[in-house]
Amino acid sequence: MSASMTDVSAPAAIPAARRGVRPFYWSVRREIWENRGVYLAPLAVAGIVLASFLFALRHLPDQMRRIAAMAAELNATPGTPTAALALEKLALGKATAAVAFPYAAAAGGLMLTALVFAIFYALASLHSERRDRSILFWKSLPVSDLTTVLSKAAIPLLVLPVATAVVALATQLVMLAVATGVLGLSGLDPSLMWSRLDLGAIWIAIPYGLAVLALWHAPIVGWLMLVSAWAKRMTMLWALAPPAAICLFERVALGTTYAWDFLRHRLASGFTVGFTPLPAGQHSIYGAERADPAHLLANPGLWGGFIVAGACLAACVWLRRTRDPI
């Protein structure tokens, strides 16, 4: 009797455990299907990057010959005075940076694309369904408002960073393969380029940097979604007007800029809290920074941002439940 009860209840326990996950999963799938720019926008930018890289490859063999000559000259003159040696190393570093720049530019361009897409997606996420009244259909389905809001928040905070990281890494691999082929056809040893490109560092920095930006910008995404759930029209204006009014009032009335400094820190300082600068005098084509997760997790602003983001998303759930279509 006990064994039969166990056999009957065990299969039922699996659907019960998945009951809260499956609606969220399919809601995220629906958001991706309705917003194909999540992967089309990075792919479009990657195509532009690859086209420009192919056009610039005609200079690569000459650049690598110059780097090889400079490295050989530097190794052949160990007794060079310190000032002259420093100048030679600086020139070699600039030449190497010129070769590595397209790889860093590809990553930076894709990150910027993800940031812009996230802003416009968050502003339209809850407003568009009220404007076209599709919310009436979606509310007829057995999916809670909480699940819907969280699935929409997952696009800029989870899906978009992952898609951007995959496209960025694939783009750089294609660039590296094409550059290797060009050097091989030019009679040069491709290992000379590989030894000069610290791609291992950037392949770690890309997903980490995207994760840092997603975590640091979570309250901004929450605010934009809150405006999307509340405003009837002109969501961009309503998103910008209150912060701008606070900054302007403080500057005119009090003569201080604490609000603007706070907003600027939240908008532009994601990398400074997730990375630490390299020592003075050192430079890097990959951002002159090193990953520092401990510094990120120890920052009070990160956890305060999570609280603000959670409050904004909770307000979004309430507004979606109570607001009528536009």
N, C-alpha and C positions, 0 to 999 in steps of 0.2 A: 504494500500500500504506500509506504513512504517513498520507495524507489519510483513508483509510477507517478506520484505527485511531483517528485523532483524532475522526472522526464518531461512532464507536461508544463511545469512552470519555467524551466530553464529556457526553452525557445522564446517564451513570452517576455523574458527579462531582457533579451537583446533588443527588440523593437522599443521597449520602454526606455532603455538607456540611450537609444539613438533618436528618440522622439524630439529632443531639443536641438540636435545637431543637424539633422537632415533639412528642416526648413531653412536654417541659416545657410547651409551649403547651397541649396538651390536658389536662395535669394541672392547670394553672391554671384552664382552662375547667371542669374537673370540680369544683374547689374552689368556684368561683363558683356553679355550679349547685347544689351541696349546701349552700352557705351564702349564700342569697339576701339575708340581712341586710346583706351588703356594700353593696348599693344600696337595699334596702328601708328600712333604718334611717335613712339620711340623708333619703330621700324622706318618711318619716313625720314626722321633725322639721321638714323644710321645709314640710310641710302645716300643722303646728301654728303655725309662724312666720307663714305667710301668713294663716292664719285670724285670729291675734291682730293682725297688721298691718292687715287689713281692718277689724277692729273699732276700731282706734285711729285710722284715717284721718279720722274725723269731726273730730279736733282739728287736722288739718294746715292747712286754710285759715287758721284763726285764728293758728296759729303763724307762717305765712309772712307774714301781714299785720303781725304784731308785729315780725318780723325786718326787713321792708321799712321800717317806721316808724323802728325803731332805727337802721338804716343811713342813712336819709335825715337823721335828726337828727344823727348823728355826722358826716356830710359837710357839714352846714350850719353847724357850729360849729367851724371850724378853730382858732379862738383860745381854745378852752376850756383852763383850767388843766390841768396834767399829771395831777394826781390824779383830777380829774373825768373826763378823757379815758380814763384807765386803767380807771375803773369802768364807763364806757360800753362800752368794748371788751370788758371781762370779761362784762358782761351779754349783749352780742351773741354772744360766743363760747359762753356757756351755752345761749342760745336755739338757736343753730345745732347744738350738740351734741345737744340734745333731738330735733331733726329727724333727725340722722344716726345716733342711737343704734340704731334698729331694724335698720339695715343691718349695723352692727358686731355686734349681738346675734345676728343670724342666722348670721353667720360663726362667732362664738364658740360658739354652741350646736351647730353642725354639727361643729366641731373636737372639742368635748367628746364628742359622740356617737361619733365615729370612734375616739377614745382608749379609751373604755369598750368598744366593740365589739372593738377590737384585743386588749385584755387577755383578754376571755372567749374569743375565737377562739383565741388562742395557747395558752391553758390546755387547750382541748378538741381542738386540732388533731391530736395524735398519740395522745391518751388515748382518744378516742371510738372510733376504729377498732379499738383493742385491746379495748375494753369490749364492743362489739357484734360482735366477731370478723370484721368486714368486711375486716380486714387480710389474712386468708387468701385472700380473693378478689383483692384488689388485688396481692398478692404473686405471684399466678399470671400476671399480665400482664407483658409485656416492658418494664417500667418500673423503673429502678433505685431503690434507697432514696435515693440522693443527689438524683435528680430529684424524687422525691416530697417530700422535706424542703424542698428549695428552692422548690418550687411552693407549699407551705404557708406558707413564710416570705414569699413574694412577696405574699400577700394583705394582711397588715397593713402591710408596708413599701412596697408599690408600688400594688396595685390599690385598696385602701381610700383612700389619699390622693388618687388621681386621681378616683375616684368622688365623694368628698366635695367636692373642688374644683369639679368640674363641677356638682354639685347646688347648691353654695353660690353660684356665679356665676349659674346660671340662676334661682335664687330671688331674688337681688338685682335681676336684670334685670326679673323679673315685678313685684317691689315698685316699682321705679322707673317702669315703664310704668303701673301702676295709680295711683301717686301723681301722675304727670303728667296722667292723665286726670281725676282728681279736681280738681286745680288748674285745669285748663282749663274744666271744667264750673262751677267757682266764679268764673270771670271773672278769674283771676290768671294772670300770665305764668309758665309752668313754668321758664323760664330762671333765674328768681330762685332756685329750689331747686337747679337743676343747678350754678349757680355756687357754692353754699354746700356742696355735697356733694363731697368729694374722693374720689369712688368709683374714680377711676383708680388711686389709691394702694392702696386696699384690694383691688382686682382683681389687682394685682400681689402684694400681701402674702399673699393667701389661698393660692395654690399654693406660693409660696415658703415660707410658714410651715409648711404641711403637709409639705413636703419636709424642712425643718429638723427638725421633730418626728420624722419617720420615721428620719432619719439618726441623730439624737441618742438615740432610744429603741431603736435596733437591739439593743444588748446586753440590754435588758430583754425584748424579744421573744424573743431567743435563750434567755434564762434561763427564761422561761415555757414555751417549747416543750421545753426540756430537762426541766423538771418534768413536762410532759405526757407525754413519752416514757418517763419513769422511774417515776412514781408509779402505784400500783395504784388508789388512791382518794384523795379529798379533795385534789385538785390545788391548790386555792386555799390550803389550810392549809400544804402543803409549799412552796408558792411564797413565802409570807410568813414562815413560822416561822424558817428559817435567818437571813435578814437581821435579823429582830427579835431573835433570840437573840444575835447578834453585837453589835448596838447595846446591848442590855440588859446583857450581860456587860461590855462596855467601860465603860459608865456606872457600874455598880456596883463593878467591880473596880479600874478605873483613874481614874474620875472625869472622863473626857474624853468627847467626843462626835464624834470624827473620823469614825467609821463612819456615824453618822446624818447628819452634814453632807455626807459624800460621797454617800449615797443621796438626800438631799434635793436636792443639786445635780444629780444625774443625772435625777431625776424631774421637777423643776420649773424647771430653768434652761435649757431648750431655746431659748427665745426670747432669753435674755440672751446666748447665744453666737452666735446667728444674726442678732441685731439690736443696734444700739447706741442708747442713750437719746437723746432729743432734748435740746437745750441746756436749762439750768435756766430755769424760768419759762415754758417752752412746753409745751403739752398737746395731746393728740390723741385723738379718739374712737376711733381705730383702733389704740390700744395705746401711744402715745407712744414709738414706736420707728421705726428706719429699717433697711432691709435692709442687711446687711454680710456678703456671702459670704466675703470675705477673712478677716474675723475668725473666722468659723466654721471655715474650712479650716485656719487657723493654730492652732486649739485642739488641744492634745495629747489632751484627753479624747475628742475625736471619733475619732481614729485608735486610741486605746486601746480605745474601745468597739467599733470594728470587729474588733479582735483577739479581744475577749471574745465578740462575737457569732459570729465564725467558729468559735471553739473550741466554743461551745455547739451550733452547728448540726452540727459534725463529730461531737460526742458523740451528737446526735440520730440521725444516720445510723447510727452503730454500734449504738445501742440498738434502733433499729427493725429492724436486721438480726438482732439476737441475742435480743431479748426476746420472750417468748411472749404470746399473747393472754391477757387477764385471765379 
